[in-house]
Every structure is written in structure tokens, then in C-alpha cells.
Amino acid sequence: MKKSIISPMDITVDELGALMDLADDIMKYPEKYAHACDGRILATLFFEPSTRTRLSFEAAMLRLGGKTMGFASADSSSATKGETVADTVRVISSFADICAMRHPKEGAPAVAAAHATIPVINAGDGGHHHPTQTLTDLFTIRSLKGRLDHMTVGFCGDLKFGRTVHSLIRALVNYTDVRFVFISPRELTIPDYIRNDILIRENIPFEEVSRLEDVLPRLDLLYMTRVQRERFFNEEDYMRLKDSYILDKKKMSLAREDMMVLHPLPRVNEIATEVDSDPRAVYFEQVRYGMYIRMALILTLLEIKVD
Ligand code: CP
């Protein structure tokens, strides 16, 4: 595997399979891994807010016996004094064995990886990529559906700025017979580079629609996303688009008995809380799978083997 993970493309299908097998083993035999990272330190460098990703990385390292340190906002780092990402990671490389970085600017974790002497994991960069969310999503799907191929996958909501969507599409095109249905308002459709450079170029079947109800009965998997206030330049546009889709019990009644609903979270209004008790709603389970796959990633990048 590459030294740093910046995009889902940095992990091959075989490496992904090995990571998920390792995560499965960690879930089954956690005590076997409880001291695997004794003496190792993970730094979490979060220049943008996070609940799940940062704490999931920290929980992963702590459960492996390692320690963590870091900052949870740019305001509490020397970025406020003008320090560059390159200088920050040069410094962190002296303190930690591995780091996870979230940054509002696309490409910042790639710059960090070029200057660090330790592995850098992109924990989300602007509207670009979020590879460990993709690992989480894939591991959840494989664990609960038993496969990653032969599926119709619906993505709904903010498909323009949603980095989790872009990363997951990139990863799923590697599997056989995966078809996509993109459900969004006209203003929030998938970016051209995804449409032209990935889907059309690789001959992947996809359609773009605006009504969720029309396509729900055909989906094996529905990936809901939040309309992200922080990515809009204009509050008026956000207010107009924020409640474009609300998944509720009535809409769920149109879906198949075995359709799974995923969401990277946080959710705002796009899934009514009445859906949470539906067995097809797996977004809170998804978070747990995320911790185990991050444990597997940390072990793999640190080249730690447990017998
Ligand atoms: N899914 C996700 O990235 O959540 P956080 O923003 O809370 O980390």
C-alpha cells in the first residue's frame, strides 16, 4: 500500500479486500489487537470541524493500545499565525508516527503527504475526497449486504460538493455491474469530472433524476447526504435547497425490503428521525464499522502485523 492515503484511488481493490478482512478479524477478536500499537502516536490535525472522523480515528488508535494528540480546529493551531500545512506536518513528523488531516482546502493533505516523513491520511479535504469515509461505506456494505458488486446505488442530496459521494463513486466503479442513480436538484448535480472522466469514459451505467420517489423501488442501496451550508457562497441558495429531499416513512414504503440506507452523517433534515427504527436504516451502524476499518488502516500503514 502507498505510504499515505489521500484519495480512494490510493488503495487497490486487492488492498481494500485485505483491509476489510483485517477489520473483520479485529471486530471478531479485539483483544488480539489491544496492544498492537503500544508506544505509537496518532496525530489528528483537524483544520475543519468533525465529530465522527476525528473521534473515530482517536478511538481506533486507543483501542490498538496507542496514544493520540492533535487539534480540533484551525483556531487552536499556529495556522492562525500563518504557518503553512507543509511546515505543520514537518513539525508533527517529529512527534507522531502517523497523522490524519482534515482541511477545508482541496489538496492540502496531498501537500502534507509530500512534506511529511510519516504516513498522512486524508480525513476530508474541501469538496474533494474523504477516503476513510469511503472505506467505512464499503466495509458497511460488504458486511451487511455480503457483496460490493451487482448493485443499483442511489445517491441523493448534495452531489456537487459532497466529497463522500465523489470518493464512493470512484471506489464503486471498480466493482462489476454497479449502476448509479443520482438524485439531486439541478444546482447540485455531480461534477463534470465525475460524469465525463469516470462514468462516461469507463462506460458505467448511470442516470440523473430529480425525484426520489420515482427511483426508490429500484435501489439496492440509498446513500443520503446533507446539503452542506459551509460549501455555499450564498445563504439564499442554501435556504432554497436545504430541504430538497426528506426521506420519511412514507417514502421508505416505496423501497425494497432489503434496500439499505446509508448516510455519512451528520444529518440535518434529510432523513426524518422516524426512519431510524427501520431495520434498513444502517447509518448508525455505519459509524461503528468506520472505527474498525480505521484500525485496520492504521495497522497497515504502520506495517504492524498481528499473528
Ligand atoms: N462523516 C463525517 O465525516 O463526519 P464528521 O464531519 O463528523 O467527521
Boltz pocket constraint, residues with backbone or C-beta under 6 A from the ligand:
constraints:
  - pocket:
      binder: B
      contacts: [[A, 49], [A, 50], [A, 51], [A, 52], [A, 53], [A, 54], [A, 123], [A, 124], [A, 133], [A, 264], [A, 265], [A, 266]]
      max_distance: 6.0
